[in-house]
């Protein structure tokens, strides 16, 4: 049976685990924020709309997730909402889960009246370009080149 997608707000027992995966995977973005601080912000974000996260679950096992974020890039506060925190556990990769999560986030943004969604990435621009995302600009952050991309909904 395919893993099911659901909002993390209904499965808060997984919130700290997912937040820790993100903190580790994108460690360069969290140099100024402790894990416990981020876990608290992320958990609060499930209710206040800052980090509305869709997760993939196989029975009760957490396989990954993606978030609809209000703000995800300090130097572009004018843009949003954002696709953020896309992460799939290594054992669950290669099965189209990330794509399902991304589509779920885009559908949620569209349903809430948004016309466009953004993301930033340092190494997945080709993956996103193949899925309808368009490069808006390239910028330097965290000592690496980043891609700012957008998709019309």
N, C-alpha and C positions, 0 to 999 in steps of 0.2 A: 504494500500500500504506500502511496506517495506521502511524504511528510506533509502535515497540514500547516497552514499559515494562520497566525492569530496575533492580536495585539498583545504586546508584553504587559500592558496594564492589567490583563486578565491572568497573568502568570508571573506575578512579581517575585516569586521565589527564585526566578532566573535572572533578575535584574543585575545583581552584583556580579554574577558570573559573566554575563555578556559585557558589562561595563569594563571588567578586568581584561577581557579579550581585546577590546578596542584600545584600552590604555596601553597594552603590550604591543599590539600590531602597529599602532600609529604613535609609538612612544615619543617621537620627535615633536609631536604637537602638544604633548602633556608635560614638557620639562618643568613648567612652572606650577603644575597641579598634582597634588598627591593622589594616589589611587583612591583613598577613602573619600577625599573631597569630590573627585569625579564620580564615584559610585553614588554619593548622595545627590549630586546635581543631576545625574542621569535618572535616578529613581524618581526624583521630583519632576523631572521632565516628562515622565509618562502621564502625569496629571495636568501639568501646566501648559503642555503643548510645545515645550522647547525641544524635546527629543522623542517625538512619538514613534515608537519602535515596533516594527512588524517582525515577528520571529517565526522560524521554521522549527516545528516540533515533530519528532518521531515518537509517538506515544507521549512519554513525559520527558524525553531527552531533547535537550536544546542543541540544534544543529547549526544555527546561524541567525542572522538578522540584518535589518537595514532600517534606518531612521529617516523620518521626515523632520528636518530641523528648521527652527525659525531663523537661526543665525549660525553660520559655520565658518566664516572667514572674517577675521577682525578688520582687515583693511577694505572690505566691501560690505559695510553695514547696510548699504542701499539695496542689496540684492537678497532674494529669498523667494520662496522657501528653498531648502536644500535637501538633496539626497545625501545622506551621511552615514557613517558607521556601517558600511557594507562589509560583512565578514561571515565566512562559512568555515566551519571546522575542517581541517585537512582531510579527514576521512569522508566527509560528505561532499567534497568538491567534485566537479565534472559531471554533475547530474542536472544542471539547469536551475539549481535552487536560487542562486544569486539573481538570475534573470526573473524568476517568479517574484522574488522579494522586491526587486527594482520596479517591476510592473505594478505590484501592489501599492508601493509608495506613490508612484506616478498617478495611479487611479485615485488614491486618497486625496492627493493634492488637487487633482482636477475636480473631484466631487466637492471639495471645499471652496471651489470658485477660482482656483489659481489658473493662470494662462501659461505659465512657464515655470520650470524648475531648474535649479543649478546644482553643480557639483564641482569639487576640485579633487585632482588626483595627481600623483607624481609618476605613476608607472602603469596606469590602466587606460590611458587615453584611447588606444587602439580598440580595446574591448568596448568602451562606451561609444566610440564613433561608429562601430558596426551596428550599434543598437539605437541609432538616431540622435545621438548627442552631438552637438556642434561646438567646436572650439571657439571661445570668445576672446581669450587672451592667454598669454603665457606670462608667468611671473616667478620671481625668486622668493622662496620662503623656506625656513628650516634648512638653509644651506643647500637646497636642491631646486631644480626647475620644476614648476607646477603647471598644471593645465586647468584653466577655468573653462567649464563646458556648460552648455544649457540645452534644454529640450523643450520644445513647444508641446503643450498638452492638448 
